[in-house]
Each structure stands twice: as structure tokens, then as C-alpha cells.
Amino acid sequence: MARETESFEPDAERVAILREIADDVRGDSSESKQVAAMLYRVSDLFDPDENTSPKDIYINMREILRTKDAGGKGE
């Protein structure tokens, strides 16, 4: 059975909410910075100025997690 592909229509309000939450959770810890970075990447799905896909975001998040596991970049 084929699975329908979900559509991510531009939604400025959703972008603003996700980025506001990201700003709120960002703190001094590497974990909070990591979560904030992920929220920003997800918000890109709904930003009409960004050209990204769920696959692009998955790959980017995977790299964020790998970087964290490897000791971070410049932290």
C-alpha cells in the first residue's frame, strides 16, 4: 500500500511559533542548543524562503546528533 506524501505548505505563523519556542528553550547547555537547532530546522519546512524537505532536515538533524556524540564543534 502506497503511503501519501504529506504536504508542507508555507505557514508564517507556524514558522514564528517554532522559532519562538526554539529561542525559549535555547540555553547554555549543549542539549538545549541542540533542541533549539532542531526546532529551527523543522520550522524551515514551513518557511517560504527556504527550500528544504523532510529528508534534508532528517539528514541535518542526524549530523547534529553525530556532532554532539563526537564531542561537539567548538564547545
PDB file with SEQRES, HELIX, SHEET and CRYST1 records, atoms N, CA, C and O in Angstrom:
SEQRES   1 A   75  MET ALA ARG GLU THR GLU SER PHE GLU PRO ASP ALA GLU          
SEQRES   2 A   75  ARG VAL ALA ILE LEU ARG GLU ILE ALA ASP ASP VAL ARG          
SEQRES   3 A   75  GLY ASP SER SER GLU SER LYS GLN VAL ALA ALA MET LEU          
SEQRES   4 A   75  TYR ARG VAL SER ASP LEU PHE ASP PRO ASP GLU ASN THR          
SEQRES   5 A   75  SER PRO LYS ASP ILE TYR ILE ASN MET ARG GLU ILE LEU          
SEQRES   6 A   75  ARG THR LYS ASP ALA GLY GLY LYS GLY GLU                      
HELIX    1 AA1 ALA A   12  VAL A   25  1                                  14    
HELIX    2 AA2 SER A   30  SER A   43  1                                  14    
HELIX    3 AA3 ASP A   44  PHE A   46  5                                   3    
HELIX    4 AA4 PRO A   54  ASP A   69  1                                  16    
CRYST1    1.000    1.000    1.000  90.00  90.00  90.00 P 1           1          
ATOM      1  N   MET A   1       0.837  -1.180   0.000  1.00  0.00           N  
ATOM      2  CA  MET A   1       0.000   0.000   0.000  1.00  0.00           C  
ATOM      3  C   MET A   1       0.886   1.248   0.000  1.00  0.00           C  
ATOM      4  O   MET A   1       1.759   1.391   0.856  1.00  0.00           O  
ATOM      5  N   ALA A   2       0.666   2.127  -0.934  1.00  0.00           N  
ATOM      6  CA  ALA A   2       1.465   3.349  -1.052  1.00  0.00           C  
ATOM      7  C   ALA A   2       1.069   4.340   0.036  1.00  0.00           C  
ATOM      8  O   ALA A   2      -0.107   4.499   0.362  1.00  0.00           O  
ATOM      9  N   ARG A   3       2.057   4.981   0.570  1.00  0.00           N  
ATOM     10  CA  ARG A   3       1.834   5.985   1.607  1.00  0.00           C  
ATOM     11  C   ARG A   3       1.793   7.365   0.973  1.00  0.00           C  
ATOM     12  O   ARG A   3       2.634   7.701   0.139  1.00  0.00           O  
ATOM     13  N   GLU A   4       0.806   8.165   1.375  1.00  0.00           N  
ATOM     14  CA  GLU A   4       0.708   9.518   0.840  1.00  0.00           C  
ATOM     15  C   GLU A   4       1.823  10.384   1.397  1.00  0.00           C  
ATOM     16  O   GLU A   4       2.198  10.271   2.564  1.00  0.00           O  
ATOM     17  N   THR A   5       2.343  11.250   0.540  1.00  0.00           N  
ATOM     18  CA  THR A   5       3.365  12.195   0.968  1.00  0.00           C  
ATOM     19  C   THR A   5       2.671  13.408   1.565  1.00  0.00           C  
ATOM     20  O   THR A   5       1.786  13.996   0.944  1.00  0.00           O  
ATOM     21  N   GLU A   6       3.076  13.776   2.766  1.00  0.00           N  
ATOM     22  CA  GLU A   6       2.486  14.929   3.435  1.00  0.00           C  
ATOM     23  C   GLU A   6       3.004  16.209   2.798  1.00  0.00           C  
ATOM     24  O   GLU A   6       4.172  16.305   2.422  1.00  0.00           O  
ATOM     25  N   SER A   7       2.120  17.185   2.685  1.00  0.00           N  
ATOM     26  CA  SER A   7       2.492  18.468   2.109  1.00  0.00           C  
ATOM     27  C   SER A   7       2.806  19.459   3.223  1.00  0.00           C  
ATOM     28  O   SER A   7       2.126  19.486   4.249  1.00  0.00           O  
ATOM     29  N   PHE A   8       3.827  20.262   3.019  1.00  0.00           N  
ATOM     30  CA  PHE A   8       4.228  21.272   3.979  1.00  0.00           C  
ATOM     31  C   PHE A   8       4.085  22.638   3.322  1.00  0.00           C  
ATOM     32  O   PHE A   8       5.043  23.195   2.786  1.00  0.00           O  
ATOM     33  N   GLU A   9       2.874  23.157   3.377  1.00  0.00           N  
ATOM     34  CA  GLU A   9       2.576  24.450   2.777  1.00  0.00           C  
ATOM     35  C   GLU A   9       3.217  25.568   3.602  1.00  0.00           C  
ATOM     36  O   GLU A   9       3.350  25.437   4.819  1.00  0.00           O  
ATOM     37  N   PRO A  10       3.614  26.660   2.953  1.00  0.00           N  
ATOM     38  CA  PRO A  10       4.154  27.797   3.707  1.00  0.00           C  
ATOM     39  C   PRO A  10       3.164  28.248   4.782  1.00  0.00           C  
ATOM     40  O   PRO A  10       1.962  28.349   4.536  1.00  0.00           O  
ATOM     41  N   ASP A  11       3.684  28.510   5.954  1.00  0.00           N  
ATOM     42  CA  ASP A  11       2.843  28.916   7.080  1.00  0.00           C  
ATOM     43  C   ASP A  11       3.683  29.792   8.003  1.00  0.00           C  
ATOM     44  O   ASP A  11       4.376  29.298   8.893  1.00  0.00           O  
ATOM     45  N   ALA A  12       3.609  31.102   7.775  1.00  0.00           N  
ATOM     46  CA  ALA A  12       4.440  32.053   8.524  1.00  0.00           C  
ATOM     47  C   ALA A  12       4.177  31.983  10.021  1.00  0.00           C  
ATOM     48  O   ALA A  12       5.103  32.145  10.817  1.00  0.00           O  
ATOM     49  N   GLU A  13       2.937  31.747  10.414  1.00  0.00           N  
ATOM     50  CA  GLU A  13       2.612  31.657  11.836  1.00  0.00           C  
ATOM     51  C   GLU A  13       3.293  30.445  12.475  1.00  0.00           C  
ATOM     52  O   GLU A  13       3.831  30.545  13.578  1.00  0.00           O  
ATOM     53  N   ARG A  14       3.270  29.320  11.797  1.00  0.00           N  
ATOM     54  CA  ARG A  14       3.917  28.117  12.314  1.00  0.00           C  
ATOM     55  C   ARG A  14       5.430  28.326  12.426  1.00  0.00           C  
ATOM     56  O   ARG A  14       6.048  27.908  13.405  1.00  0.00           O  
ATOM     57  N   VAL A  15       6.017  28.969  11.425  1.00  0.00           N  
ATOM     58  CA  VAL A  15       7.453  29.275  11.470  1.00  0.00           C  
ATOM     59  C   VAL A  15       7.760  30.117  12.702  1.00  0.00           C  
ATOM     60  O   VAL A  15       8.693  29.820  13.449  1.00  0.00           O  
ATOM     61  N   ALA A  16       6.976  31.163  12.910  1.00  0.00           N  
ATOM     62  CA  ALA A  16       7.209  32.070  14.041  1.00  0.00           C  
ATOM     63  C   ALA A  16       7.075  31.342  15.372  1.00  0.00           C  
ATOM     64  O   ALA A  16       7.884  31.554  16.276  1.00  0.00           O  
ATOM     65  N   ILE A  17       6.067  30.489  15.505  1.00  0.00           N  
ATOM     66  CA  ILE A  17       5.854  29.759  16.754  1.00  0.00           C  
ATOM     67  C   ILE A  17       7.008  28.805  17.020  1.00  0.00           C  
ATOM     68  O   ILE A  17       7.532  28.765  18.134  1.00  0.00           O  
ATOM     69  N   LEU A  18       7.407  28.044  16.024  1.00  0.00           N  
ATOM     70  CA  LEU A  18       8.511  27.091  16.210  1.00  0.00           C  
ATOM     71  C   LEU A  18       9.810  27.810  16.571  1.00  0.00           C  
ATOM     72  O   LEU A  18      10.564  27.347  17.427  1.00  0.00           O  
ATOM     73  N   ARG A  19      10.066  28.935  15.919  1.00  0.00           N  
ATOM     74  CA  ARG A  19      11.304  29.664  16.195  1.00  0.00           C  
ATOM     75  C   ARG A  19      11.257  30.359  17.561  1.00  0.00           C  
ATOM     76  O   ARG A  19      12.284  30.511  18.223  1.00  0.00           O  
ATOM     77  N   GLU A  20      10.069  30.775  17.970  1.00  0.00           N  
ATOM     78  CA  GLU A  20       9.932  31.364  19.306  1.00  0.00           C  
ATOM     79  C   GLU A  20      10.194  30.303  20.380  1.00  0.00           C  
ATOM     80  O   GLU A  20      10.868  30.566  21.376  1.00  0.00           O  
ATOM     81  N   ILE A  21       9.656  29.116  20.163  1.00  0.00           N  
ATOM     82  CA  ILE A  21       9.911  28.020  21.102  1.00  0.00           C  
ATOM     83  C   ILE A  21      11.400  27.694  21.124  1.00  0.00           C  
ATOM     84  O   ILE A  21      11.975  27.475  22.190  1.00  0.00           O  
ATOM     85  N   ALA A  22      12.018  27.661  19.957  1.00  0.00           N  
ATOM     86  CA  ALA A  22      13.461  27.390  19.884  1.00  0.00           C  
ATOM     87  C   ALA A  22      14.244  28.423  20.680  1.00  0.00           C  
ATOM     88  O   ALA A  22      15.175  28.074  21.406  1.00  0.00           O  
ATOM     89  N   ASP A  23      13.875  29.684  20.551  1.00  0.00           N  
ATOM     90  CA  ASP A  23      14.553  30.744  21.307  1.00  0.00           C  
ATOM     91  C   ASP A  23      14.349  30.571  22.805  1.00  0.00           C  
ATOM     92  O   ASP A  23      15.253  30.830  23.599  1.00  0.00           O  
ATOM     93  N   ASP A  24      13.140  30.127  23.188  1.00  0.00           N  
ATOM     94  CA  ASP A  24      12.839  29.926  24.607  1.00  0.00           C  
ATOM     95  C   ASP A  24      13.623  28.769  25.217  1.00  0.00           C  
ATOM     96  O   ASP A  24      14.059  28.857  26.365  1.00  0.00           O  
ATOM     97  N   VAL A  25      13.807  27.685  24.464  1.00  0.00           N  
ATOM     98  CA  VAL A  25      14.485  26.510  25.037  1.00  0.00           C  
ATOM     99  C   VAL A  25      16.006  26.616  24.953  1.00  0.00           C  
ATOM    100  O   VAL A  25      16.722  25.919  25.672  1.00  0.00           O  
ATOM    101  N   ARG A  26      16.494  27.489  24.074  1.00  0.00           N  
ATOM    102  CA  ARG A  26      17.941  27.627  23.938  1.00  0.00           C  
ATOM    103  C   ARG A  26      18.504  28.193  25.236  1.00  0.00           C  
ATOM    104  O   ARG A  26      18.032  29.202  25.759  1.00  0.00           O  
ATOM    105  N   GLY A  27      19.504  27.525  25.725  1.00  0.00           N  
ATOM    106  CA  GLY A  27      20.156  27.964  26.954  1.00  0.00           C  
ATOM    107  C   GLY A  27      21.648  27.738  26.834  1.00  0.00           C  
ATOM    108  O   GLY A  27      22.199  27.691  25.734  1.00  0.00           O  
ATOM    109  N   ASP A  28      22.284  27.601  27.962  1.00  0.00           N  
ATOM    110  CA  ASP A  28      23.733  27.416  27.966  1.00  0.00           C  
ATOM    111  C   ASP A  28      24.161  25.976  27.728  1.00  0.00           C  
ATOM    112  O   ASP A  28      25.296  25.725  27.324  1.00  0.00           O  
ATOM    113  N   SER A  29      23.262  25.029  27.974  1.00  0.00           N  
ATOM    114  CA  SER A  29      23.652  23.628  27.827  1.00  0.00           C  
ATOM    115  C   SER A  29      23.673  23.224  26.353  1.00  0.00           C  
ATOM    116  O   SER A  29      22.933  23.766  25.532  1.00  0.00           O  
ATOM    117  N   SER A  30      24.518  22.281  26.048  1.00  0.00           N  
ATOM    118  CA  SER A  30      24.601  21.812  24.660  1.00  0.00           C  
ATOM    119  C   SER A  30      23.305  21.124  24.240  1.00  0.00           C  
ATOM    120  O   SER A  30      22.926  21.165  23.070  1.00  0.00           O  
ATOM    121  N   GLU A  31      22.626  20.491  25.202  1.00  0.00           N  
ATOM    122  CA  GLU A  31      21.368  19.821  24.879  1.00  0.00           C  
ATOM    123  C   GLU A  31      20.296  20.826  24.474  1.00  0.00           C  
ATOM    124  O   GLU A  31      19.558  20.594  23.516  1.00  0.00           O  
ATOM    125  N   SER A  32      20.204  21.938  25.195  1.00  0.00           N  
ATOM    126  CA  SER A  32      19.182  22.936  24.847  1.00  0.00           C  
ATOM    127  C   SER A  32      19.512  23.587  23.510  1.00  0.00           C  
ATOM    128  O   SER A  32      18.606  23.902  22.738  1.00  0.00           O  
ATOM    129  N   LYS A  33      20.784  23.791  23.227  1.00  0.00           N  
ATOM    130  CA  LYS A  33      21.180  24.336  21.923  1.00  0.00           C  
ATOM    131  C   LYS A  33      20.836  23.361  20.803  1.00  0.00           C  
ATOM    132  O   LYS A  33      20.431  23.763  19.713  1.00  0.00           O  
ATOM    133  N   GLN A  34      21.004  22.076  21.091  1.00  0.00           N  
ATOM    134  CA  GLN A  34      20.708  21.037  20.110  1.00  0.00           C  
ATOM    135  C   GLN A  34      19.207  21.006  19.797  1.00  0.00           C  
ATOM    136  O   GLN A  34      18.819  20.944  18.631  1.00  0.00           O  
ATOM    137  N   VAL A  35      18.374  21.050  20.825  1.00  0.00           N  
ATOM    138  CA  VAL A  35      16.930  21.045  20.615  1.00  0.00           C  
ATOM    139  C   VAL A  35      16.505  22.298  19.849  1.00  0.00           C  
ATOM    140  O   VAL A  35      15.675  22.216  18.943  1.00  0.00           O  
ATOM    141  N   ALA A  36      17.061  23.443  20.201  1.00  0.00           N  
ATOM    142  CA  ALA A  36      16.735  24.682  19.503  1.00  0.00           C  
ATOM    143  C   ALA A  36      17.112  24.593  18.020  1.00  0.00           C  
ATOM    144  O   ALA A  36      16.350  25.024  17.154  1.00  0.00           O  
ATOM    145  N   ALA A  37      18.282  24.035  17.735  1.00  0.00           N  
ATOM    146  CA  ALA A  37      18.715  23.881  16.340  1.00  0.00           C  
ATOM    147  C   ALA A  37      17.749  22.986  15.569  1.00  0.00           C  
ATOM    148  O   ALA A  37      17.438  23.254  14.409  1.00  0.00           O  
ATOM    149  N   MET A  38      17.281  21.936  16.210  1.00  0.00           N  
ATOM    150  CA  MET A  38      16.334  21.030  15.555  1.00  0.00           C  
ATOM    151  C   MET A  38      15.006  21.728  15.280  1.00  0.00           C  
ATOM    152  O   MET A  38      14.420  21.554  14.211  1.00  0.00           O  
ATOM    153  N   LEU A  39      14.533  22.512  16.236  1.00  0.00           N  
ATOM    154  CA  LEU A  39      13.280  23.241  16.027  1.00  0.00           C  
ATOM    155  C   LEU A  39      13.408  24.241  14.882  1.00  0.00           C  
ATOM    156  O   LEU A  39      12.483  24.396  14.085  1.00  0.00           O  
ATOM    157  N   TYR A  40      14.538  24.909  14.801  1.00  0.00           N  
ATOM    158  CA  TYR A  40      14.756  25.833  13.682  1.00  0.00           C  
ATOM    159  C   TYR A  40      14.741  25.087  12.355  1.00  0.00           C  
ATOM    160  O   TYR A  40      14.168  25.567  11.378  1.00  0.00           O  
ATOM    161  N   ARG A  41      15.360  23.930  12.316  1.00  0.00           N  
ATOM    162  CA  ARG A  41      15.374  23.161  11.061  1.00  0.00           C  
ATOM    163  C   ARG A  41      13.974  22.717  10.676  1.00  0.00           C  
ATOM    164  O   ARG A  41      13.616  22.774   9.499  1.00  0.00           O  
ATOM    165  N   VAL A  42      13.170  22.274  11.645  1.00  0.00           N  
ATOM    166  CA  VAL A  42      11.795  21.869  11.349  1.00  0.00           C  
ATOM    167  C   VAL A  42      10.995  23.072  10.855  1.00  0.00           C  
ATOM    168  O   VAL A  42      10.171  22.939   9.950  1.00  0.00           O  
ATOM    169  N   SER A  43      11.230  24.235  11.438  1.00  0.00           N  
ATOM    170  CA  SER A  43      10.491  25.431  11.009  1.00  0.00           C  
ATOM    171  C   SER A  43      10.781  25.764   9.548  1.00  0.00           C  
ATOM    172  O   SER A  43       9.950  26.374   8.876  1.00  0.00           O  
ATOM    173  N   ASP A  44      11.946  25.371   9.057  1.00  0.00           N  
ATOM    174  CA  ASP A  44      12.295  25.635   7.659  1.00  0.00           C  
ATOM    175  C   ASP A  44      11.335  24.962   6.682  1.00  0.00           C  
ATOM    176  O   ASP A  44      11.189  25.416   5.548  1.00  0.00           O  
ATOM    177  N   LEU A  45      10.678  23.883   7.113  1.00  0.00           N  
ATOM    178  CA  LEU A  45       9.702  23.219   6.239  1.00  0.00           C  
ATOM    179  C   LEU A  45       8.562  24.154   5.851  1.00  0.00           C  
ATOM    180  O   LEU A  45       7.999  24.034   4.763  1.00  0.00           O  
ATOM    181  N   PHE A  46       8.225  25.075   6.730  1.00  0.00           N  
ATOM    182  CA  PHE A  46       7.076  25.939   6.528  1.00  0.00           C  
ATOM    183  C   PHE A  46       7.458  27.360   6.111  1.00  0.00           C  
ATOM    184  O   PHE A  46       6.591  28.213   5.923  1.00  0.00           O  
ATOM    185  N   ASP A  47       8.755  27.604   5.968  1.00  0.00           N  
ATOM    186  CA  ASP A  47       9.245  28.929   5.599  1.00  0.00           C  
ATOM    187  C   ASP A  47       9.306  29.023   4.071  1.00  0.00           C  
ATOM    188  O   ASP A  47      10.033  28.262   3.431  1.00  0.00           O  
ATOM    189  N   PRO A  48       8.544  29.955   3.484  1.00  0.00           N  
ATOM    190  CA  PRO A  48       8.530  30.045   2.020  1.00  0.00           C  
ATOM    191  C   PRO A  48       9.884  30.467   1.431  1.00  0.00           C  
ATOM    192  O   PRO A  48      10.119  30.283   0.237  1.00  0.00           O  
ATOM    193  N   ASP A  49      10.759  31.021   2.245  1.00  0.00           N  
ATOM    194  CA  ASP A  49      12.079  31.433   1.762  1.00  0.00           C  
ATOM    195  C   ASP A  49      13.105  30.305   1.810  1.00  0.00           C  
ATOM    196  O   ASP A  49      14.227  30.463   1.328  1.00  0.00           O  
ATOM    197  N   GLU A  50      12.725  29.173   2.388  1.00  0.00           N  
ATOM    198  CA  GLU A  50      13.630  28.030   2.488  1.00  0.00           C  
ATOM    199  C   GLU A  50      13.225  26.970   1.479  1.00  0.00           C  
ATOM    200  O   GLU A  50      12.039  26.779   1.208  1.00  0.00           O  
ATOM    201  N   ASN A  51      14.192  26.299   0.939  1.00  0.00           N  
ATOM    202  CA  ASN A  51      13.938  25.209   0.006  1.00  0.00           C  
ATOM    203  C   ASN A  51      14.489  23.935   0.643  1.00  0.00           C  
ATOM    204  O   ASN A  51      15.647  23.574   0.433  1.00  0.00           O  
ATOM    205  N   THR A  52      13.648  23.262   1.420  1.00  0.00           N  
ATOM    206  CA  THR A  52      14.104  22.086   2.144  1.00  0.00           C  
ATOM    207  C   THR A  52      13.013  21.031   2.151  1.00  0.00           C  
ATOM    208  O   THR A  52      11.852  21.320   1.860  1.00  0.00           O  
ATOM    209  N   SER A  53      13.387  19.827   2.478  1.00  0.00           N  
ATOM    210  CA  SER A  53      12.447  18.713   2.523  1.00  0.00           C  
ATOM    211  C   SER A  53      12.610  17.988   3.860  1.00  0.00           C  
ATOM    212  O   SER A  53      13.600  18.189   4.563  1.00  0.00           O  
ATOM    213  N   PRO A  54      11.640  17.150   4.207  1.00  0.00           N  
ATOM    214  CA  PRO A  54      11.806  16.361   5.429  1.00  0.00           C  
ATOM    215  C   PRO A  54      13.092  15.535   5.414  1.00  0.00           C  
ATOM    216  O   PRO A  54      13.732  15.366   6.452  1.00  0.00           O  
ATOM    217  N   LYS A  55      13.472  15.022   4.246  1.00  0.00           N  
ATOM    218  CA  LYS A  55      14.704  14.242   4.145  1.00  0.00           C  
ATOM    219  C   LYS A  55      15.923  15.115   4.456  1.00  0.00           C  
ATOM    220  O   LYS A  55      16.825  14.686   5.175  1.00  0.00           O  
ATOM    221  N   ASP A  56      15.953  16.344   3.915  1.00  0.00           N  
ATOM    222  CA  ASP A  56      17.066  17.257   4.197  1.00  0.00           C  
ATOM    223  C   ASP A  56      17.182  17.523   5.692  1.00  0.00           C  
ATOM    224  O   ASP A  56      18.277  17.538   6.254  1.00  0.00           O  
ATOM    225  N   ILE A  57      16.029  17.732   6.325  1.00  0.00           N  
ATOM    226  CA  ILE A  57      16.021  18.023   7.756  1.00  0.00           C  
ATOM    227  C   ILE A  57      16.466  16.807   8.555  1.00  0.00           C  
ATOM    228  O   ILE A  57      17.217  16.940   9.521  1.00  0.00           O  
ATOM    229  N   TYR A  58      16.011  15.632   8.163  1.00  0.00           N  
ATOM    230  CA  TYR A  58      16.437  14.405   8.834  1.00  0.00           C  
ATOM    231  C   TYR A  58      17.961  14.262   8.763  1.00  0.00           C  
ATOM    232  O   TYR A  58      18.609  13.965   9.766  1.00  0.00           O  
ATOM    233  N   ILE A  59      18.515  14.471   7.593  1.00  0.00           N  
ATOM    234  CA  ILE A  59      19.967  14.341   7.423  1.00  0.00           C  
ATOM    235  C   ILE A  59      20.697  15.375   8.270  1.00  0.00           C  
ATOM    236  O   ILE A  59      21.701  15.059   8.907  1.00  0.00           O  
ATOM    237  N   ASN A  60      20.201  16.606   8.282  1.00  0.00           N  
ATOM    238  CA  ASN A  60      20.823  17.655   9.081  1.00  0.00           C  
ATOM    239  C   ASN A  60      20.742  17.335  10.575  1.00  0.00           C  
ATOM    240  O   ASN A  60      21.722  17.513  11.298  1.00  0.00           O  
ATOM    241  N   MET A  61      19.591  16.867  11.041  1.00  0.00           N  
ATOM    242  CA  MET A  61      19.444  16.508  12.458  1.00  0.00           C  
ATOM    243  C   MET A  61      20.350  15.343  12.828  1.00  0.00           C  
ATOM    244  O   MET A  61      20.921  15.305  13.918  1.00  0.00           O  
ATOM    245  N   ARG A  62      20.472  14.405  11.915  1.00  0.00           N  
ATOM    246  CA  ARG A  62      21.370  13.269  12.165  1.00  0.00           C  
ATOM    247  C   ARG A  62      22.795  13.768  12.347  1.00  0.00           C  
ATOM    248  O   ARG A  62      23.523  13.264  13.202  1.00  0.00           O  
ATOM    249  N   GLU A  63      23.199  14.750  11.555  1.00  0.00           N  
ATOM    250  CA  GLU A  63      24.539  15.313  11.690  1.00  0.00           C  
ATOM    251  C   GLU A  63      24.690  16.093  12.996  1.00  0.00           C  
ATOM    252  O   GLU A  63      25.748  16.059  13.625  1.00  0.00           O  
ATOM    253  N   ILE A  64      23.628  16.798  13.403  1.00  0.00           N  
ATOM    254  CA  ILE A  64      23.657  17.498  14.691  1.00  0.00           C  
ATOM    255  C   ILE A  64      23.901  16.493  15.812  1.00  0.00           C  
ATOM    256  O   ILE A  64      24.733  16.718  16.691  1.00  0.00           O  
ATOM    257  N   LEU A  65      23.168  15.384  15.771  1.00  0.00           N  
ATOM    258  CA  LEU A  65      23.329  14.358  16.810  1.00  0.00           C  
ATOM    259  C   LEU A  65      24.701  13.705  16.749  1.00  0.00           C  
ATOM    260  O   LEU A  65      25.305  13.445  17.790  1.00  0.00           O  
ATOM    261  N   ARG A  66      25.193  13.439  15.573  1.00  0.00           N  
ATOM    262  CA  ARG A  66      26.538  12.837  15.435  1.00  0.00           C  
ATOM    263  C   ARG A  66      27.615  13.773  15.959  1.00  0.00           C  
ATOM    264  O   ARG A  66      28.561  13.342  16.618  1.00  0.00           O  
ATOM    265  N   THR A  67      27.463  15.059  15.659  1.00  0.00           N  
ATOM    266  CA  THR A  67      28.432  16.048  16.135  1.00  0.00           C  
ATOM    267  C   THR A  67      28.430  16.068  17.663  1.00  0.00           C  
ATOM    268  O   THR A  67      29.485  16.105  18.297  1.00  0.00           O  
ATOM    269  N   LYS A  68      27.244  16.043  18.235  1.00  0.00           N  
ATOM    270  CA  LYS A  68      27.115  16.033  19.697  1.00  0.00           C  
ATOM    271  C   LYS A  68      27.789  14.788  20.263  1.00  0.00           C  
ATOM    272  O   LYS A  68      28.550  14.882  21.226  1.00  0.00           O  
ATOM    273  N   ASP A  69      27.520  13.634  19.683  1.00  0.00           N  
ATOM    274  CA  ASP A  69      28.103  12.376  20.146  1.00  0.00           C  
ATOM    275  C   ASP A  69      29.620  12.361  20.008  1.00  0.00           C  
ATOM    276  O   ASP A  69      30.310  11.711  20.793  1.00  0.00           O  
ATOM    277  N   ALA A  70      30.139  13.076  19.013  1.00  0.00           N  
ATOM    278  CA  ALA A  70      31.573  13.111  18.780  1.00  0.00           C  
ATOM    279  C   ALA A  70      32.294  14.173  19.623  1.00  0.00           C  
ATOM    280  O   ALA A  70      33.506  14.353  19.509  1.00  0.00           O  
ATOM    281  N   GLY A  71      31.528  14.868  20.465  1.00  0.00           N  
ATOM    282  CA  GLY A  71      32.158  15.854  21.342  1.00  0.00           C  
ATOM    283  C   GLY A  71      31.881  17.293  20.977  1.00  0.00           C  
ATOM    284  O   GLY A  71      32.399  18.207  21.619  1.00  0.00           O  
ATOM    285  N   GLY A  72      31.071  17.509  19.954  1.00  0.00           N  
ATOM    286  CA  GLY A  72      30.680  18.873  19.590  1.00  0.00           C  
ATOM    287  C   GLY A  72      31.719  19.597  18.762  1.00  0.00           C  
ATOM    288  O   GLY A  72      32.846  19.134  18.581  1.00  0.00           O  
ATOM    289  N   LYS A  73      31.306  20.735  18.271  1.00  0.00           N  
ATOM    290  CA  LYS A  73      32.175  21.614  17.479  1.00  0.00           C  
ATOM    291  C   LYS A  73      32.388  22.882  18.270  1.00  0.00           C  
ATOM    292  O   LYS A  73      31.462  23.675  18.440  1.00  0.00           O  
ATOM    293  N   GLY A  74      33.569  23.074  18.744  1.00  0.00           N  
ATOM    294  CA  GLY A  74      33.909  24.321  19.406  1.00  0.00           C  
ATOM    295  C   GLY A  74      33.202  24.576  20.722  1.00  0.00           C  
ATOM    296  O   GLY A  74      33.077  25.725  21.145  1.00  0.00           O  
ATOM    297  N   GLU A  75      32.737  23.520  21.376  1.00  0.00           N  
ATOM    298  CA  GLU A  75      32.071  23.726  22.661  1.00  0.00           C  
ATOM    299  C   GLU A  75      33.023  23.475  23.776  1.00  0.00           C  
ATOM    300  O   GLU A  75      32.651  23.596  24.944  1.00  0.00           O  
TER     301      GLU A  75                                                      
END                                                                             
